[in-house]
Amino acid sequence: MRSNKLRFFVEKPLKPGAELKLAESASHKIRSVLRLRKRDEIVVFNNQYLEFKATIKEIDKKYVTILTTEEIKTAVESPLQIKLIIAIIKPEKMDYALQKATELGVTSILPFFSARSVIKINDERREKRLIHWRNIIRSASEQCGRRTIPDLYPFSPLSQILDLTKDFEFLILDPHARAKMSCLPRSQKPIAIVCGPEGGLNEEEIHSLINRGGKNINIGPRVLRAETASTCALTIAQSLWGDM
């Protein structure tokens, strides 16, 4: 029997000795892409902080059936509650930002259209884009060892997002700000990092954030691309206050 650390998300309760039928997408990957066999080992997790070793019991033309064995109890989720509020950017850049945010332990991601967003997505395409992003986030969670999948909120105006996160401390990424993120004291509130689009947030958006108690901060002397800035800011936050 081959041993591996391939991980798969399941939307079912987990307990020792549970026999589970995997979703079609996971079954296809196991059968046709990875070409695993009966009695091979995988790892499964759900969105309730549970993770189990499992053995492949049956493989048929449509589904793979597994049998869970022992629970894995190593702590992997960050103690830092942190949200990423990110303006819509170019598709491949957005994919990168969401993937890295997931790997860096965010609890949720809130995309919004900024006044300077160059990408426009009509109503018909929005649901398809959200499905695509959920798949990116789920795959990143499977790969990096997380036991939860960050929440992805639907497209919302910035004003509505601020209402959803009113109990958070807003850190606004601004390459021209005087305050350095690395010098901030530990906040007593959960943190929301706000990242604008390629052209940055406009004055009205910045003022609305500052009026909610937001702080303009910079993460270094160089002007970074949006997807780089969000990734670096999350890394700094986890290094200062989280588990890195």
C-alpha positions as CSV (number, residue, x, y, z in Angstrom):
1,M,0.0,0.0,0.0
2,R,1.4,3.4,-1.0
3,S,1.5,6.1,1.6
4,N,0.9,9.7,0.6
5,K,-0.4,13.0,1.9
6,L,-2.9,13.8,-0.8
7,R,-5.8,15.8,0.8
8,F,-9.4,16.1,-0.2
9,F,-12.2,18.3,1.1
10,V,-15.5,16.5,2.0
11,E,-18.8,18.1,2.9
12,K,-19.8,15.3,5.3
13,P,-19.3,14.7,9.0
14,L,-16.1,12.9,9.9
15,K,-15.5,10.2,12.5
16,P,-13.3,7.1,12.8
17,G,-14.5,4.2,10.7
18,A,-16.9,6.2,8.5
19,E,-17.5,4.9,5.0
20,L,-17.8,7.9,2.7
21,K,-18.5,8.3,-1.0
22,L,-16.4,11.2,-2.4
23,A,-17.8,13.9,-4.8
24,E,-17.5,13.3,-8.5
25,S,-14.7,15.8,-8.9
26,A,-12.5,14.3,-6.2
27,S,-13.3,10.8,-7.4
28,H,-12.3,11.7,-11.0
29,K,-9.0,13.2,-9.7
30,I,-8.2,10.0,-7.7
31,R,-9.2,7.6,-10.4
32,S,-8.2,9.3,-13.7
33,V,-5.5,11.9,-12.7
34,L,-3.6,10.5,-9.8
35,R,-4.5,6.9,-10.7
36,L,-4.6,5.7,-7.1
37,R,-5.8,2.2,-6.3
38,K,-7.7,0.4,-3.6
39,R,-6.1,0.4,-0.2
40,D,-4.1,3.5,-1.0
41,E,-4.1,6.2,1.7
42,I,-5.3,9.7,1.5
43,V,-6.3,12.5,3.9
44,V,-9.7,14.1,4.2
45,F,-11.0,17.1,6.0
46,N,-14.2,19.1,6.4
47,N,-15.0,22.6,7.3
48,Q,-15.3,21.8,11.0
49,Y,-11.6,21.6,11.9
50,L,-11.5,17.8,11.5
51,E,-9.0,15.9,9.5
52,F,-8.7,12.1,9.1
53,K,-6.5,9.5,7.4
54,A,-8.5,7.3,5.1
55,T,-8.1,4.3,2.9
56,I,-9.6,3.9,-0.5
57,K,-12.1,1.1,-0.3
58,E,-13.8,1.0,-3.7
59,I,-13.3,2.7,-7.1
60,D,-16.0,2.6,-9.7
61,K,-16.7,4.5,-12.9
62,K,-18.2,7.5,-11.1
63,Y,-17.3,7.5,-7.4
64,V,-14.6,6.6,-5.0
65,T,-15.5,5.2,-1.6
66,I,-13.2,5.6,1.4
67,L,-13.0,4.4,4.9
68,T,-11.7,6.8,7.6
69,T,-9.2,5.5,10.1
70,E,-7.5,7.8,12.6
71,E,-7.9,11.5,13.3
72,I,-5.0,13.9,12.7
73,K,-4.7,16.4,15.5
74,T,-1.8,18.6,14.5
75,A,-2.7,22.3,14.9
76,V,-2.5,24.1,11.5
77,E,-5.1,27.0,11.7
78,S,-3.8,30.4,12.6
79,P,-4.9,32.0,15.9
80,L,-5.2,35.3,14.1
81,Q,-8.6,36.2,12.8
82,I,-7.9,38.1,9.6
83,K,-10.0,39.1,6.6
84,L,-8.8,40.2,3.2
85,I,-10.9,42.9,1.6
86,I,-9.6,43.1,-2.0
87,A,-10.6,45.0,-5.0
88,I,-11.2,43.1,-8.2
89,I,-8.1,42.9,-10.3
90,K,-7.1,41.0,-13.5
91,P,-8.2,37.4,-13.5
92,E,-4.8,35.7,-13.2
93,K,-3.7,38.2,-10.6
94,M,-6.9,37.7,-8.6
95,D,-6.4,33.9,-8.7
96,Y,-2.9,34.3,-7.3
97,A,-4.0,36.7,-4.5
98,L,-6.8,34.3,-3.4
99,Q,-4.6,31.3,-3.5
100,K,-1.9,32.9,-1.4
101,A,-4.4,34.5,1.0
102,T,-5.7,31.0,1.7
103,E,-2.3,29.6,2.3
104,L,-1.5,32.4,4.7
105,G,-4.5,31.7,6.9
106,V,-7.2,34.2,6.2
107,T,-10.6,33.5,7.6
108,S,-12.6,35.2,4.8
109,I,-12.2,37.0,1.6
110,L,-14.4,39.9,0.5
111,P,-14.0,41.1,-3.1
112,F,-15.3,44.5,-4.2
113,F,-15.3,46.7,-7.2
114,S,-13.3,49.8,-6.7
115,A,-13.8,53.0,-8.6
116,R,-10.4,52.3,-10.2
117,S,-10.9,48.6,-11.0
118,V,-10.1,48.0,-14.6
119,I,-12.0,44.7,-14.7
120,K,-15.8,44.8,-15.1
121,I,-17.8,41.6,-14.6
122,N,-21.5,41.6,-15.6
123,D,-24.2,39.9,-13.5
124,E,-24.2,36.9,-15.7
125,R,-20.5,36.2,-15.2
126,R,-20.3,36.9,-11.5
127,E,-21.6,33.6,-10.3
128,K,-19.3,31.8,-12.6
129,R,-16.4,33.8,-11.3
130,L,-17.3,33.1,-7.7
131,I,-17.5,29.4,-8.5
132,H,-14.0,29.6,-10.0
133,W,-12.6,31.4,-7.0
134,R,-14.2,28.9,-4.6
135,N,-12.4,26.2,-6.5
136,I,-9.1,28.1,-6.2
137,I,-9.6,28.5,-2.5
138,R,-10.6,24.9,-1.9
139,S,-7.6,23.6,-3.8
140,A,-5.3,25.9,-1.9
141,S,-6.8,24.6,1.4
142,E,-6.3,21.0,0.3
143,Q,-2.7,21.7,-0.7
144,C,-1.5,23.7,2.3
145,G,-3.0,21.5,5.0
146,R,-5.8,23.7,6.3
147,R,-8.8,22.1,7.9
148,T,-11.2,25.0,7.1
149,I,-11.9,26.8,3.8
150,P,-12.0,30.6,4.0
151,D,-15.4,32.1,3.4
152,L,-15.8,33.9,0.1
153,Y,-18.3,36.7,0.1
154,P,-20.3,37.7,-3.0
155,F,-19.4,40.8,-4.9
156,S,-20.4,43.8,-2.7
157,P,-20.0,47.6,-2.6
158,L,-17.2,48.8,-0.3
159,S,-19.8,50.5,1.9
160,Q,-21.6,47.2,2.5
161,I,-18.4,45.4,3.2
162,L,-17.5,48.0,5.9
163,D,-20.9,47.3,7.5
164,L,-20.1,43.5,7.6
165,T,-16.7,44.1,9.2
166,K,-17.5,47.0,11.5
167,D,-15.9,45.2,14.5
168,F,-12.6,44.8,12.7
169,E,-9.6,47.1,12.6
170,F,-9.0,48.2,9.0
171,L,-5.5,48.3,7.7
172,I,-5.4,50.2,4.4
173,L,-2.5,49.3,2.2
174,D,-1.0,52.6,1.0
175,P,2.6,52.9,-0.4
176,H,2.6,56.6,0.5
177,A,1.5,56.1,4.2
178,R,4.0,57.1,6.9
179,A,3.1,54.3,9.3
180,K,4.8,51.0,8.8
181,M,2.8,47.9,9.3
182,S,5.8,46.3,11.1
183,C,5.6,49.0,13.8
184,L,2.0,48.6,14.6
185,P,1.0,47.4,18.1
186,R,-1.0,44.2,18.5
187,S,-4.7,45.1,17.9
188,Q,-7.3,44.0,20.3
189,K,-9.7,43.6,17.4
190,P,-9.7,41.1,14.5
191,I,-7.9,42.6,11.5
192,A,-9.2,43.4,8.0
193,I,-6.5,44.2,5.4
194,V,-7.8,46.4,2.6
195,C,-6.1,46.1,-0.8
196,G,-7.0,48.3,-3.7
197,P,-6.8,47.6,-7.4
198,E,-4.0,48.3,-9.8
199,G,-4.5,52.1,-9.7
200,G,-5.1,52.1,-5.9
201,L,-8.1,53.3,-3.9
202,N,-9.5,56.7,-4.7
203,E,-9.8,59.5,-2.1
204,E,-13.5,58.8,-1.4
205,E,-12.8,55.2,-0.7
206,I,-9.9,56.0,1.6
207,H,-11.9,58.6,3.5
208,S,-14.7,56.1,4.0
209,L,-12.3,53.7,5.5
210,I,-10.6,56.3,7.7
211,N,-14.0,57.4,8.9
212,R,-14.6,53.8,10.1
213,G,-11.3,53.9,12.1
214,G,-9.1,52.6,9.3
215,K,-5.3,53.2,9.3
216,N,-3.2,53.9,6.3
217,I,-0.1,51.7,6.5
218,N,2.8,50.8,4.1
219,I,4.7,47.6,3.9
220,G,7.9,48.9,2.4
221,P,9.5,51.6,0.3
222,R,8.6,50.1,-3.1
223,V,5.2,50.2,-4.8
224,L,3.9,46.7,-5.1
225,R,1.4,45.2,-7.5
226,A,-2.0,44.5,-5.8
227,E,-1.6,40.7,-5.7
228,T,2.0,41.1,-4.2
229,A,0.9,43.7,-1.7
230,S,-2.0,41.6,-0.3
231,T,0.3,38.6,0.0
232,C,3.1,40.5,1.7
233,A,0.7,42.2,4.1
234,L,-0.8,38.9,5.2
235,T,2.7,37.5,5.7
236,I,3.7,40.4,7.9
237,A,0.5,40.1,9.9
238,Q,1.0,36.4,10.5
239,S,4.6,37.1,11.4
240,L,3.8,39.8,13.9
241,W,0.6,38.5,15.5
242,G,-0.1,35.0,14.1
243,D,1.8,31.8,13.8
244,M,4.7,32.5,11.5
